[in-house]
Amino acid sequence: MVSGVSLGKIIVTGAGLGGLLTSYILLKKGFKVELLEEHKSIGLPRHCSGLVSDYVAGFFGGLVREHVMNRFTEYSVKMIEDSRFREALTLSFRKPVYLVDRVGFEKDLCEILTSLGGEVSTKTVVTDVNIRENSLTTSRGSRYYDLVVISEGATRRLVRSLNLCSVSRYLIGPQALFFVNKSPETVEVVVDPLLGSEGFGWVIPVDEKQVIIGLTTTSKKSGLLLKYLAKKVFSSLLSYRVKEFFGGLIPIDRPCEKIIGKNYLIVGDAASITKPVSRGGIYSLIEEVAALRDSLSGDSLNQNLLMSRYRKLLNTLRIQYFIYEAILSVGGYYKLVRSATKSGLREVKILDYDKLVPDPETLALLASPVIGIGR
Ligand SMILES: Cc1cc2nc3c(=O)[nH]c(=O)nc-3n(C[C@H](O)[C@H](O)[C@H](O)COP(=O)(O)OP(=O)(O)OC[C@H]3O[C@@H](n4cnc5c(N)ncnc54)[C@H](O)[C@@H]3O)c2cc1C
């Protein structure tokens, strides 16, 4: 085994999707895992919308099936102009995109972990990790470990205190679930200059009577922007009622270059691996977890193999960073959509939702000087 790390006791810090999936993979391979979560319930507080590609849903397989709430083969992109919604263009996908009830899914996953022999401690905050001494401190005492998995999500308090990768920039993502008299047919993506060059909004039909409205922005007035967006969305609806507010932070630093050391592994948002254009994080998370699964053999972990698989993911994300920076260089999402529609573009066909691969015809148009991405 090349540069193998021998694993005895593994502690996973944070029971979000990253921590749960990592624990699942490790338990399935026969390792001893303790999972620590600061909140009292798994899956809560809720922050994610739960849109995942066909590829990601396939990775979860039967585990996710009963938590799929809706599926879409296209998104409608709308722009707010003269304070009204205007249909701009359609994003159509070769394979469906699924809306997953993450809270239910995570609760089920946690039960499976327990049945596999995993030890799950809620209401346990990890306050400090001492990498030199293989120990960590929690609100309920200290622990020793052979490997600590840092899957603390976007807060990145441990990653920051350990100086493991750069941590400074976030998008804020407020959302709300509404009861309505009739939901839209499909997901609506909303571009508006008020959301800032890096921001956009969304309306996701959960079912016929419930929608999630949310947005990402760097503005500190994200709550007001959510109210503003909801008002625009509902101006044509007869009635609506807020069921729940939720949301969270989305890390937007460049991904950590190194996710593994002698006795630690960084997983998911803690490593800032969200897709730069859409800011979805689950795709990168499962790629990282799959790399971990394939790097485990016997009782050890092949670090070189894990890092080479991780670098492939970073390359995929680098291409998307290039597109993202091109979008910002033309003034952001709103300006891009406006100039795309002015040039007559009505449909963007996406061949791969996660890798953001458009069909060749769309690619040629996006690269044309009329729209400006290629400039
Ligand atoms: C508004 C919004 C919408 C999103 N929508 C999508 C989407 O549609 N599709 C998609 O792919 N991605 C989406 N994402 C991103 C996605 O939610 C994340 O990429 C994903 O949740 C990352 O999983 P994670 O396990 O790394 O972190 P998290 O899910 O955040 O889990 C981290 C866990 O660690 C716990 N924790 C943190 N610190 C400690 C500590 N010190 N001690 C103990 N426990 C700790 C937290 O309580 C939490 O349970 C969205 C994010 C936001 C904010």
The ligand as an ORCA input file, in Angstrom:
! r2SCAN-3c Opt
* xyz 0 1
  C     -29.443     27.980      0.562
  C     -28.677     26.782      0.116
  C     -29.191     25.991     -0.908
  C     -28.450     24.901     -1.371
  N     -28.991     24.128     -2.361
  C     -28.284     23.099     -2.862
  C     -28.824     22.281     -3.883
  O     -29.969     22.456     -4.307
  N     -28.058     21.275     -4.385
  C     -26.783     21.044     -3.924
  O     -26.098     20.159     -4.449
  N     -26.271     21.786     -2.933
  C     -26.970     22.798     -2.373
  N     -26.467     23.533     -1.344
  C     -25.140     23.182     -0.825
  C     -25.239     21.963      0.079
  O     -26.210     22.181      1.061
  C     -23.894     21.713      0.740
  O     -22.898     21.618     -0.243
  C     -23.913     20.433      1.572
  O     -24.865     20.533      2.590
  C     -22.555     20.211      2.195
  O     -22.647     19.123      3.089
  P     -21.649     19.067      4.325
  O     -21.912     17.787      5.009
  O     -20.290     19.394      3.891
  O     -22.113     20.271      5.256
  P     -23.457     20.441      6.076
  O     -24.581     19.797      5.391
  O     -23.556     21.885      6.379
  O     -23.200     19.651      7.427
  C     -22.263     20.080      8.399
  C     -22.702     19.511      9.743
  O     -21.679     19.710     10.684
  C     -22.245     20.155     11.920
  N     -21.178     20.868     12.625
  C     -20.547     22.006     12.222
  N     -19.578     22.342     13.077
  C     -19.587     21.397     14.053
  C     -18.794     21.220     15.231
  N     -17.815     22.048     15.548
  N     -19.094     20.157     16.020
  C     -20.084     19.284     15.697
  N     -20.853     19.422     14.602
  C     -20.598     20.464     13.779
  C     -23.401     21.020     11.460
  O     -24.339     21.177     12.495
  C     -23.932     20.207     10.286
  O     -24.861     19.241     10.691
  C     -27.188     24.602     -0.814
  C     -26.690     25.364      0.242
  C     -27.431     26.440      0.718
  C     -26.910     27.257      1.858
*
